[in-house]
Amino acid sequence: MKNLFFIAAILLSMAFGFTACSGNDSKAKTEQLAKDEMYTCTMHNEVMSDHEGECPKCGMKLVKQKMTAEQEKMMKEGTYVKPKQ
């Protein structure tokens, strides 16, 4: 009986460990960026960031705005351009 309890405890802790370690870091960053408001280039709406910066395509300052439906689609597909920090 003690052996069965011991084996069950080990299996449970292993299952918990695998689920805790299997988090997708890039998904978390994408969800963090997928807010109601974000920074984007006025000329290149595919350039999106969670902070101020410059557009890598034209060098213009990124401005804060609400995310459009097209930009939300790019976020889900992962086709947006993230500026260098």
C-alpha positions, 0 to 999 in steps of 0.5 A: 500500500505504501509503495502504491501511494509512493508511486502515485505521488511520484507520477503526480509530481512528474505530471505537474512538472511537465505541465509547468515547464511546457509553457510557450514563452512566445505565446505569453509575449504575444498575449501581452502585446495583444492589448486594446492599445499598442504602438504602431507605425502610421505607414506600416500597420504590420509593425506593432510593439508594446512600447514606444520606438521607431519603425524598422521600415521607415524610421518614423516614431511609433504612435499609440493607437487601438488595434484594428481587426486586421492587426488582431488577425496578424497577431493571431497568425504571427505575421506582425513585425516587432521593432528592434529595441 
